[in-house]
Amino acid sequence: MFIDHVARGFMKFVNRFVATVLLLGVVAVFLRRDPTGPQKYMLGFVMGAYLLIAGFVCLARPVIVQQHFVQNYVQHPKLARASRFAHFVQSDGYVLFLRFCGVLAWLTLGVMAYAFRARL
């Protein structure tokens, strides 16, 4: 299915560093004293698109994300031994955790949309 390919591609090419930088960039833009400027809207759009896709993937196909991490641990056994979360990733609780992350992503997107609407 199309969403399976999107989920695998999203997990393959997007890492925690990119998400952290985008989130901190959005927070920094919103905390500026001068709320005007085109970079605020562009950064908000990029962060909103990221959160929309991440939330959808985590809510619609959390098993695909889980399989991606399990395959990564199978391919790199040293990484699995070094990780404290290897057993958690293989459990059913990880799927619930991914769904919770998806809800948080969409909630953050809603707060961002409200903040943009309030500042226009």
C-alpha angles and dihedrals in degrees: 000000000000095000091054091057091046091050093050092046092047092052092044100051104029119069136180093263094062092047092049094048092049093047093048090046092054091048091049092050093050093048094054116115092227105062095188127091138095094249090068092060096043094049090045091051092050092047091045092052090049093050092046093053095040092048092048094048092047092048100039103037113016091147090062090054090048091050090051092057093043090052089049090054091048092051093046110037093174089059090051092051092048095047118089090200099054093104092044091053090056094050130089090245089071091063089053090048091052091051089051089051089051091053090049091050092053091044090053089048090053092051090049091050090050091049092050091048092049093051098048 
